[in-house]
Amino acid sequence: MAIDIKKPNEEEKKEGDTLRDSLRDERDPGKTLMQWKFSEYEEHKRGRLWYISAAVISVLFLIYAIASANFLFALIIIIIDLIILIQANRKPDRLDFKITEEGIVIGSSFHPYQDINKFWLIYDPPKSKTLYLNFKATIRPDVTIPLENKNPLRIREILLEYLEEDLNKEEDSSSEQIRKFLKL
């Protein structure tokens, strides 16, 4: 369960000291052991050919969806197209990432170590420099954190004090490889 660690607003400040103190205790991620910033998603250089190919594939899928009277599929294709267009015209936000004594902070969300199952690092520069976090909740996807210019050995050393490392993972996940290949 992620805990939002944003600073309380004015209404929360006006509430009783006891409530404010209990909120502060619940949100305290502890001492920061390492931190860096990363982009929320990778910006890809997509040429004209990529957009033309994507448009042709999308139109073909739409024709198939309409011809087979599968209007939900057509709606999904349209939504995917809109997401790609919005993402192409927007710069990714920079998120703070912190490894603390009590857990992991990604942006404004705190994830205690007891909610995280294991971690692994994929370090194959320049192709991949990534930290993966696997959560205990089965319906939650793995979280991918770019290492930027951080030392992976130091990150591993810190995380091993709190989490189990999955040594069987030696390359990016299949979905990550497909995402990179398709520039999504």
DOLO-419946 format. One record per atom (N, C-alpha, C): residue in three letters; x, z, y. Coordinates in steps of 0.2 Angstrom, whole numbers, padded with zeros to 4 digits, always signed. Each point is the difference from the previous one (the first is absolute). Layout:
<sites>
ALAXZY
...
</sites>
This chain:
<sites>
MET+0004+0000-0006
MET-0004+0000+0006
MET+0004+0000+0006
ALA+0000-0005+0004
ALA+0003+0000+0007
ALA-0003+0004+0005
ILE+0005+0003+0004
ILE-0003+0005+0005
ILE+0002-0003+0007
ASP-0004-0001+0004
ASP+0001-0003+0007
ASP+0004+0005+0004
ILE+0006-0002+0003
ILE+0004+0005+0003
ILE+0000-0002+0008
LYS-0005-0004+0002
LYS+0000-0001+0007
LYS-0001+0006+0004
LYS+0002+0000+0006
LYS+0000+0006+0005
LYS-0008+0001+0001
PRO-0002+0007+0000
PRO-0007+0001+0002
PRO-0002-0002+0007
ASN-0006-0003+0000
ASN-0003-0002+0007
ASN-0002+0006+0004
GLU-0003-0001+0006
GLU-0002+0005+0004
GLU-0005+0005-0003
GLU-0005-0003-0003
GLU-0005+0004-0003
GLU+0003+0005-0006
GLU+0004-0003-0004
GLU+0003+0005-0005
GLU+0005+0005+0003
LYS+0003-0001+0006
LYS+0004+0005+0003
LYS-0005+0005+0003
LYS-0006-0001+0002
LYS-0004+0005+0003
LYS-0003+0005-0006
GLU+0000-0003-0006
GLU-0003+0005-0005
GLU+0005+0006-0001
GLY-0003+0004-0004
GLY+0004+0007-0001
GLY+0007-0001-0002
ASP+0004+0005+0002
ASP+0007+0000-0002
ASP+0001+0000-0008
THR-0004+0004-0003
THR+0000+0000-0008
THR-0001-0007-0003
LEU-0005-0003+0002
LEU-0001-0007-0002
LEU+0006-0005+0001
ARG+0002+0001+0006
ARG+0006-0005+0002
ARG+0006+0002-0004
ASP+0001+0007-0001
ASP+0006+0002-0004
ASP+0000-0003-0007
SER-0006+0001-0003
SER-0001-0003-0007
SER+0001-0007-0001
LEU-0003-0004+0006
LEU+0001-0007+0000
LEU+0008-0002+0000
ARG+0003+0004+0004
ARG+0007-0001+0001
ARG+0004+0001-0006
ASP-0002+0005-0004
ASP+0003+0002-0006
ASP-0001-0006-0005
GLU-0006-0002-0001
GLU-0002-0005-0005
GLU+0004-0007+0002
ARG+0001-0001+0006
ARG+0003-0007+0002
ARG+0008+0001+0001
ASP+0003+0005-0001
ASP+0007+0001+0001
ASP+0004-0003-0006
PRO+0003-0006+0002
PRO+0004-0003-0006
PRO+0007+0003-0001
GLY+0002+0005+0003
GLY+0006+0003-0001
GLY+0006-0003+0004
LYS+0006+0002-0002
LYS+0006-0003+0004
LYS+0001-0007-0003
THR+0002-0004+0005
THR+0001-0007-0001
THR+0007-0001-0003
LEU+0001-0003-0006
LEU+0006-0001-0003
LEU+0003-0007+0001
MET-0004-0005+0001
MET+0002-0007+0002
MET-0006-0003+0003
GLN+0001-0005+0004
GLN-0006-0004+0003
GLN+0003-0006+0003
TRP-0005-0005+0000
TRP+0001-0007+0003
TRP-0006-0003+0002
LYS+0000-0005+0003
LYS-0006-0004+0002
LYS+0000-0007-0004
PHE-0006-0002-0002
PHE+0000-0007-0003
PHE-0006-0003+0002
SER+0000-0007-0001
SER-0006-0004+0002
SER-0006+0001-0006
GLU-0006+0000+0003
GLU-0005+0001-0005
GLU-0001-0005-0005
TYR+0002-0006+0002
TYR+0000-0006-0005
TYR+0006-0005+0002
GLU+0002-0004-0004
GLU+0006-0004+0001
GLU-0003-0006+0004
GLU+0003-0002+0005
GLU-0002-0006+0004
GLU+0004-0006-0004
HIS-0004-0005-0001
HIS+0003-0006-0004
HIS+0000-0006+0005
LYS+0005-0004+0000
LYS+0000-0006+0003
LYS-0003-0005-0004
ARG-0006-0002+0002
ARG-0004-0005-0003
ARG-0001-0006+0004
GLY+0002-0006-0003
GLY+0000-0006+0003
GLY-0006-0004+0000
ARG-0001-0005+0003
ARG-0006-0004+0000
ARG-0002-0002-0007
LEU+0005-0002-0004
LEU-0002-0001-0007
LEU-0003+0005-0004
TRP+0002+0007+0002
TRP-0003+0005-0003
TRP-0008+0001+0002
TYR-0001-0001+0006
TYR-0007+0001+0002
TYR-0004-0006-0002
ILE+0002-0006+0000
ILE-0003-0006-0003
ILE-0002+0001-0007
SER+0005+0002-0004
SER-0001+0002-0007
SER-0005+0005-0001
ALA+0000+0005+0003
ALA-0005+0006+0000
ALA-0007-0003+0002
ALA+0000-0004+0005
ALA-0007-0002+0002
ALA-0003-0005-0006
VAL+0004-0004-0003
VAL-0002-0005-0005
VAL-0002+0004-0006
ILE+0004+0005-0002
ILE-0002+0004-0006
ILE-0007+0004+0002
SER+0000+0003+0006
SER-0006+0004+0002
SER-0006-0005+0000
VAL+0000-0006+0002
VAL-0006-0005+0000
VAL-0002-0001-0007
LEU+0005-0002-0004
LEU-0001-0001-0007
LEU-0004+0006-0003
PHE+0002+0006+0001
PHE-0003+0005-0003
PHE-0007+0001+0003
LEU-0001-0001+0006
LEU-0007+0000+0003
LEU-0004-0005-0003
ILE+0002-0006-0001
ILE-0004-0006-0003
ILE-0002+0002-0007
TYR+0005+0003-0004
TYR-0002+0002-0006
TYR-0005+0006+0000
ALA+0001+0005+0004
ALA-0005+0005+0001
ALA-0007-0002+0001
ILE+0000-0005+0005
ILE-0007-0002+0002
ILE-0003-0004-0006
ALA+0004-0005-0003
ALA-0002-0004-0005
ALA-0003+0004-0006
SER+0004+0006-0002
SER-0002+0004-0005
SER-0005+0006+0002
ALA-0003-0001+0006
ALA-0005+0005+0003
ALA+0003+0007+0000
ASN+0007+0001+0000
ASN+0003+0007+0000
ASN+0001+0001+0008
PHE-0005+0003+0003
PHE+0001+0001+0007
PHE+0004+0006+0002
LEU+0000+0005-0005
LEU+0004+0006+0001
LEU+0008-0002+0000
PHE+0002-0005-0004
PHE+0006-0002+0000
PHE+0002-0004+0006
ALA-0005-0004+0003
ALA+0001-0004+0006
ALA+0001+0005+0006
LEU-0004+0006+0000
LEU+0001+0005+0005
LEU+0007+0003-0001
ILE+0002+0002-0006
ILE+0007+0003+0000
ILE+0005-0005+0002
ILE+0000-0006-0001
ILE+0005-0005+0002
ILE+0000+0000+0008
ILE-0006+0000+0003
ILE+0000+0000+0007
ILE+0003+0006+0003
ILE-0002+0006-0003
ILE+0003+0006+0002
ILE+0008+0000+0000
ILE+0002-0002-0006
ILE+0008-0001-0001
ILE+0003-0004+0006
ASP-0004-0006+0001
ASP+0003-0004+0005
ASP+0000+0003+0007
LEU-0005+0004+0002
LEU+0000+0003+0006
LEU+0005+0006+0000
ILE+0001+0003-0005
ILE+0006+0005+0000
ILE+0006-0003+0001
ILE+0002-0006-0003
ILE+0006-0003+0001
ILE+0001-0002+0007
LEU-0005-0003+0003
LEU+0000-0002+0007
LEU+0001+0005+0005
ILE-0003+0006-0001
ILE+0001+0006+0004
ILE+0007+0003-0001
GLN+0002+0000-0006
GLN+0007+0003-0001
GLN+0005-0005+0003
ALA-0001-0007+0000
ALA+0005-0004+0003
ALA+0000+0000+0007
ASN-0005+0002+0004
ASN+0000+0001+0007
ASN+0001+0007+0002
ARG+0003+0004-0004
ARG+0001+0007+0002
ARG+0007+0003-0002
LYS+0003+0003+0004
LYS+0006+0003-0002
LYS-0001+0007-0004
PRO+0004+0001-0005
PRO-0001+0006-0004
PRO+0002+0006+0004
ASP-0004+0006-0001
ASP+0002+0006+0003
ASP+0006+0003-0003
ARG+0004+0004+0003
ARG+0006+0003-0003
ARG-0003+0007-0002
LEU+0001+0002-0006
LEU-0002+0007-0002
LEU+0006+0004-0001
ASP-0001+0007+0001
ASP+0005+0005-0001
ASP+0000+0002-0008
PHE+0005+0001-0003
PHE+0001+0002-0007
PHE+0004+0006+0000
LYS-0002+0005-0003
LYS+0004+0006+0000
LYS+0000+0003-0007
ILE+0006+0002-0002
ILE+0000+0004-0007
ILE+0002+0007+0003
THR-0005+0005-0002
THR+0000+0007+0002
THR+0001+0004-0006
GLU+0001+0007+0002
GLU+0000+0005-0006
GLU-0006+0001-0004
GLU-0006-0002+0004
GLU-0006+0001-0004
GLU-0004-0007-0002
GLY+0003-0005+0002
GLY-0003-0007-0002
GLY+0002-0006+0004
ILE-0004-0005+0000
ILE+0002-0006+0003
ILE-0005-0001+0006
VAL+0002-0002+0005
VAL-0004-0002+0006
VAL+0001-0008+0001
ILE-0006-0003+0000
ILE+0000-0007+0001
ILE-0005-0001+0006
GLY+0003-0002+0006
GLY-0004-0001+0006
GLY-0003+0007+0002
SER-0006+0001+0000
SER-0003+0007+0001
SER-0003+0003-0006
SER+0001-0002-0006
SER-0002+0003-0006
SER+0005+0003-0004
PHE-0001+0006-0002
PHE+0004+0005-0003
PHE-0002+0000-0008
HIS+0005-0002-0004
HIS-0001+0000-0007
HIS+0004+0006-0004
PRO-0003+0005-0002
PRO+0004+0005-0003
PRO+0003-0002-0007
TYR+0006+0003-0002
TYR+0003-0002-0006
TYR-0004+0000-0006
GLN-0005+0005+0000
GLN-0004+0001-0006
GLN-0005-0005-0001
ASP-0001-0005+0005
ASP-0004-0005+0000
ASP+0003-0007-0003
ILE+0007+0001+0000
ILE+0004-0006-0001
ILE+0003+0001-0007
ASN-0001-0005-0005
ASN+0002+0000-0006
ASN+0008-0001-0001
LYS+0002-0006+0003
LYS+0007-0002-0001
LYS+0002-0005+0005
PHE+0006-0001+0001
PHE+0003-0005+0004
PHE+0005-0005-0003
TRP+0001-0005+0003
TRP+0006-0005-0002
TRP+0002-0004+0005
LEU+0007-0002+0000
LEU+0003-0004+0005
LEU+0002-0006-0003
ILE-0002-0006+0004
ILE+0003-0006-0002
ILE+0004-0002+0006
TYR+0007-0001-0002
TYR+0005-0002+0005
TYR+0004-0006-0002
ASP-0002-0005+0002
ASP+0003-0007-0001
ASP+0001-0004+0006
PRO+0004+0002+0005
PRO+0000-0003+0006
PRO+0003-0007+0000
PRO-0002-0005+0004
PRO-0005+0001+0005
PRO-0007-0001-0002
LYS-0001-0001-0007
LYS-0007-0002-0002
LYS-0005+0006+0000
SER+0003+0006-0002
SER-0005+0005-0001
SER+0004+0007+0002
LYS-0003+0004+0004
LYS+0003+0007+0002
LYS-0007+0004+0001
THR-0002+0003-0006
THR-0007+0003+0000
THR+0000+0006-0003
LEU-0004+0005+0002
LEU-0002+0006-0003
LEU-0007+0000-0002
TYR-0001+0001-0006
TYR-0007+0000-0003
TYR-0002+0008-0001
LEU-0007+0001+0001
LEU-0002+0007-0001
LEU-0007-0001-0005
ASN+0000+0003-0005
ASN-0006+0000-0005
ASN-0003+0006+0001
PHE-0007+0000+0001
PHE-0004+0006+0001
PHE-0003+0002-0006
LYS-0002+0006-0001
LYS-0003+0003-0006
LYS-0007-0003-0001
ALA-0004-0001+0006
ALA-0006-0003+0000
ALA+0000-0007-0003
THR-0004-0001-0006
THR+0001-0006-0003
THR-0003-0006+0003
ILE-0004+0001+0005
ILE-0003-0006+0004
ILE+0004-0002+0006
ARG+0005+0004+0001
ARG+0004-0001+0006
ARG+0006-0005-0001
PRO+0001-0005+0004
PRO+0005-0004-0002
PRO+0007+0003+0002
ASP+0005-0003-0003
ASP+0007+0002+0002
ASP+0001-0002+0008
VAL+0004+0005+0003
VAL+0001-0002+0007
VAL+0008-0003+0000
THR+0000-0005+0004
THR+0007-0003+0001
THR+0002+0001+0007
ILE+0006+0003+0000
ILE+0004+0002+0007
ILE+0006-0004+0000
PRO+0001-0005+0005
PRO+0006-0003+0001
PRO+0006+0005+0002
LEU+0006+0000-0002
LEU+0005+0004+0001
LEU+0003-0001+0007
GLU-0001-0006+0003
GLU+0004-0002+0006
GLU+0007+0001-0001
ASN+0004+0004+0004
ASN+0007+0000-0001
ASN+0002+0007-0003
LYS-0004+0003-0003
LYS+0001+0007-0003
LYS+0004+0000-0006
ASN+0004+0005-0001
ASN+0004+0000-0007
ASN-0005+0002-0005
PRO+0000-0004-0005
PRO-0005+0001-0006
PRO+0003+0006-0004
LEU+0006+0001-0001
LEU+0003+0005-0004
LEU-0002+0007+0003
ARG+0000+0001+0007
ARG-0002+0006+0004
ARG-0007+0001-0001
ILE-0005-0005+0000
ILE-0007+0001-0001
ILE-0001+0002-0007
ARG+0003-0003-0005
ARG-0001+0002-0007
ARG+0002+0007-0001
GLU+0006+0002+0003
GLU+0002+0007-0001
GLU-0005+0005+0003
ILE-0003-0001+0006
ILE-0005+0004+0003
ILE-0006+0000-0005
LEU-0003-0006-0002
LEU-0006+0000-0003
LEU+0001+0003-0007
LEU+0006+0000-0003
LEU+0000+0003-0007
LEU+0000+0007+0000
GLU+0000+0003+0006
GLU-0001+0008+0000
GLU-0007+0001-0001
TYR-0005-0004+0002
TYR-0007+0001+0000
TYR-0004-0004-0005
LEU+0003-0006-0002
LEU-0004-0005-0004
LEU+0004-0003-0006
GLU-0004-0002-0005
GLU+0003-0003-0005
GLU+0001-0008+0002
GLU+0006-0003-0003
GLU+0002-0007+0002
GLU-0002-0004-0006
ASP-0003-0005+0001
ASP-0002-0005-0006
ASP+0006-0005+0000
LEU+0004+0001-0005
LEU+0006-0004-0001
LEU-0001-0007-0004
ASN-0006+0000-0002
ASN-0002-0006-0004
ASN-0002-0006+0005
LYS-0001+0001+0006
LYS-0002-0005+0005
LYS+0007-0003+0003
GLU+0001-0006-0001
GLU+0006-0003+0002
GLU-0001-0006+0005
GLU-0006-0002+0001
GLU-0002-0005+0004
GLU-0006+0001+0004
ASP-0002-0004+0005
ASP-0006+0001+0004
ASP-0006-0001-0005
SER-0005+0003+0001
SER-0006-0001-0004
SER-0002-0008+0000
SER-0004-0002-0005
SER-0003-0007+0000
SER-0004-0001+0006
SER-0004+0004+0002
SER-0004-0001+0006
SER+0004-0001+0007
GLU+0006+0004+0000
GLU+0004+0000+0006
GLU+0004-0007+0000
GLN+0002-0002-0006
GLN+0004-0007-0001
GLN-0005-0005+0002
ILE-0006+0000-0002
ILE-0005-0005+0002
ILE-0001+0000+0007
ARG-0001+0006+0003
ARG-0002+0000+0007
ARG+0006-0003+0004
LYS+0006+0002-0002
LYS+0006-0003+0004
LYS+0001-0008-0001
PHE-0002-0002-0006
PHE+0001-0007-0002
PHE-0006-0004+0005
LEU-0006+0002+0000
LEU-0005-0003+0003
LEU+0000+0002+0008
LYS+0005+0004+0002
LYS+0000+0002+0007
LYS-0006+0003+0003
LEU-0003+0005-0004
LEU-0006+0003+0002
LEU+0001+0007+0003
</sites>
